[in-house]
C-alpha cells in the first residue's frame, strides 16, 4: 500500500501518516528523515544534499526525487510506505511517478487532510513549545498545568515564530500556490481521497482507515 499524505501545514497530516505507518506496518517516510539518514551515513546523495543545506539553499527537485526513489526501493518498503511532505509540487509528483514506473510500481492513494485556513491559523497560533526540552502544548487542547510553564522541565513555553499568525498565513499562501495543484493532479489519476481534517484526530484516522481498508 503506497500512500501520499496531502494537506496544508498544520492540517495534522504528519500525525496521521505516523498512525497509518504503525497500523499497516509500513515505513513513514519524510524528506527530512531521508536527508538526515543519508547525511549521517555519508552517502553520495547525502553529501550532495548537505552542500545545499549548508548554504541554506533548498535541495533541488532532481536530488530530492533521487533520494526518495532510493529510499522507496529499500527492503522495508516492499509492502508499501507513507510519504509525508513529498511531493510538494507538480514537477516532483511527475518525477516520482516516473521513478515508480521504472520499477513497475505506482501510488495507490493520495489522501488530502482538508482543513480550512482559518482553522489552521487558530490551531497553530495556539501551539506552545518548550525551547529547553522540546515538549509541545496547545492552549486549548493540550494546555500546560501551570500557564506558560512546561510540565516536563519547568521552563517557560513560547509561541514559536513558525506558529505566529502572520508566518502561518505566509506558509499557507505558499501551500496554495505550489502544493494545492497536486490535488487536481491526483484527482485526474483517480487516487485522490479527501478526509475532513476538522474533526477530532481519532475520527480523521477512522476516516482514513475506511478508505484504506482494515
NORSULJO-V757689 format. One line per field, one symbol per residue. ss: DSSP state (H for helix, E for strand, - for the rest). A space follows every 10 residues. Layout:
BEGIN
ss: ???
END
This chain:
BEGIN
ss: -EEEEE---- --HHHHHHHH HHHH--EEEE HHHHHHHHHH ---HHHHHHH HHHH------ HHHHHHHHHH HH--HHH--- EEEE-----H HHHHHHHHHH HH------EE EEEE--HHHH HHHHH-EEEE -----EEE-- -E---E--E- -----EEE-- HHH-HHHHHH HHHHHHHHH- HHHHHHHH-- -EEEEE---- HHHHHHHHHH HH--
END
